[in-house]
Amino acid sequence: LYQAFEFAERNKNGLSVELLQGMDVFPISNMPESTLRKEYQLKKDIQYYQTLSIEGNENQQSQALKKLMLLYNEEEKFYHNLEKFHPKYYQSKYEFTPITVREIQDKIPSKEVLMWHTTFVDGIEYIFLISKNKVLTYDYQAEKYIPIINKIAQNNYKELIVIPDFSTKWNRLEAYQQDDQFLIEKWSFIYNVSATNFYNTSNNNRIINNKLLAIAPVNFKNKNLAALKYSESEIKNIEQFYSVKSFIGEKANKKAFYDNVLKYGGLHLLSHISYDPLN
């Protein structure tokens, strides 16, 4: 199980690396945009010429192999500079070592904090509950979370760090009820893509402040997307409880999002969402 835990951590890190490849996250990452775009383009070019060197005609294969030699040299120099000037990024992506359960216990700040880590082994979902002095494992399915939650509630945990496995249909733990209370009313919840990532960037996972950024386009260029006419009144209602910086209508654009998102402890985004299983 402990080996499976580390294997799951390696997979979860792979997911976070994939997320970094999305072009839209470049402007809000800690890496210079030009460096990230260079890395992305190098991989894309190498993949293209590798395919051409196998599937192209004789002339195309010859040209592709020559181009690949140049690209491989360029890639080697690029990774050398990446390791030199951006060591944390390089290590997390290319020299990744998953955190162990013992290391997590060393890092957990107090007996009031518990980590809930979902790990799949041969199709079975295992739950690791990791506290400062104890590790418990359960081979429960989603509908059987309640007994685990009841066991957690017997202790005075104030914070739950949740590392879910995104390959499953995940039910948010905050929505479970105990003694007529939602769990979000009892505990503070923190989610992360992996335990390794959480502890490598722990300062970034804490709430920066109690201020909210509200982004509300209201109207959309795509005529198939209905106007969200109640967005502004929704933000005004929230302002009764929080300090809110809002961008509404035409001011609610990508630039406003990228320029401000890291300055606020919370984000209130009023928009439409589309789901594409291929991307």
HELIX and SHEET records of a PDB file:
HELIX    1   1 TYR A    2  LEU A   20  1                                  19    
HELIX    2   2 MET A   23  ILE A   28  5                                   6    
HELIX    3   3 GLU A   33  GLU A   55  1                                  23    
HELIX    4   4 GLU A   58  PHE A   85  1                                  28    
HELIX    5   5 PRO A   87  TYR A   94  1                                   8    
HELIX    6   6 VAL A  101  LYS A  107  1                                   7    
HELIX    7   7 ALA A  142  LYS A  144  5                                   3    
HELIX    8   8 TYR A  145  ALA A  153  1                                   9    
HELIX    9   9 LEU A  173  ALA A  175  5                                   3    
HELIX   10  10 LEU A  183  GLU A  185  5                                   3    
HELIX   11  11 ALA A  195  ASN A  200  1                                   6    
HELIX   12  12 SER A  202  ASN A  205  1                                   4    
HELIX   13  13 SER A  231  ILE A  238  1                                   8    
HELIX   14  14 GLY A  249  LYS A  251  5                                   3    
HELIX   15  15 LYS A  254  ASN A  260  1                                   7    
HELIX   16  16 VAL A  261  LYS A  263  5                                   3    
SHEET    1   A 5 VAL A 135  TYR A 138  0                                        
SHEET    2   A 5 ILE A 124  ILE A 130 -1                                        
SHEET    3   A 5 VAL A 113  VAL A 121 -1                                        
SHEET    4   A 5 GLU A 159  ILE A 163  1                                        
SHEET    5   A 5 SER A 188  TYR A 191  1                                        
SHEET    1   B 2 GLN A 177  GLN A 178  0                                        
SHEET    2   B 2 GLN A 181  PHE A 182 -1                                        
SHEET    1   C 3 SER A 243  ILE A 248  0                                        
SHEET    2   C 3 LYS A 211  ALA A 216  1                                        
SHEET    3   C 3 GLY A 266  LEU A 269  1                                        
END                                                                             
